[in-house]
């Protein structure tokens, strides 16, 4: 659910993730389990976000 919410937020704001679904799900699950901090997730998103192709 978190991955879907992230993708939706990004698309609504003109961006998308340049990462596989598996990688994105691993990142959100790591956040949920406490293995990744919010700051670390934000940094991961910054490294993997690109503008939507139009």
Helices and strands as residue ranges (DSSP letters): H 2-12, E 15-17, H 21-33, H 38-48, E 49-51
